Amino acid sequence: MYYKTRSYRTFSVFNYALLAFIGFICLLPLVHTLAVSLSGKAPANANLIGLLPVDFTFDAYKKTLNNPDFLRSLVVAVQRTVIGTAFGMLVVFLAAYPLSKHNSSFRTRPFYAWFFIITLLFSGGMIPTYIVVQKLGLMNSLWALILPSAINVWLLVLMMSFFRGIPRELEEASLIDGAGHFRILFQIFLPISLPAVATLSLFTMVTHWNSWFDGLIYLSQSDKYPLSTFLQTILVQIDATQLSSSGRDLENISNKTVKSAQIFIGALPILLVYPFLQKYFVKGIVLGAVKE
């Protein structure tokens, strides 16, 4: 029901204006980065660029896309994000299904539930985790970036809460018809849980795409860095040798424009994926909020 009172209309106008202002503020850094990446060397070095490019040019993007180190890290980041998201969601999906059962059908459920939840309160620490990864022979491999964070307990709790909101009658009817738990999980629970799966997948994708610290810890070879770790080395550690394909390129292009181009390209994949998951994200953002 929509109220047409003057106070409600005033609140709606104020609310939309405030949200539009906040959205504009959030977009400013990205727009500025895009403007710097499309600008020439002189205005970039002089800090004369605002929200529009000055001396418009694509040279920074040409040099970035011709940089083999950048392209290699981009491929590693895509591999990590795709494999890590698929593997992580599979593990969360398989673990959330039995944990969503009632104690009458799964008597040891509280023990396993606390086994996971206690990890939200206590962590093994960075050094023990490093030792485990090293002893398992995962150093300098893609799995060193995926397996340590494969199970996100917070996402597991959200998925478990979503499963518990599914009517039990659906599962009971399927069991009577002779369906097993795996068939119930993938043919009944999965289609119903698409909003939750899309939302949690988006969270997982963003986490894998933006993670850079684990790459510095577990990877000693720079040619195996994912994109976020690669960008950290050139932006924070200021490794200018990886900015472009040759030293002569840096004479015609500003370091700022090349860095901005790489940052924008690094943020672009998530920006492209989000619109396709938005309709599920809006539904899944209220996971477990309503209980019968």
PyMOL commands that set and color helices and strands:
alter all, ss='L'
color gray80, all
select helices_A, chain A and resi 6-37+41-45+59-65+68-99+109-121+126-135+143-149+153-164+168-176+181-192+194-210+213-218+222-224+227-235+240-242+249-252+255-284
alter helices_A, ss='H'
color red, helices_A
deselect
rebuild
show_as cartoon
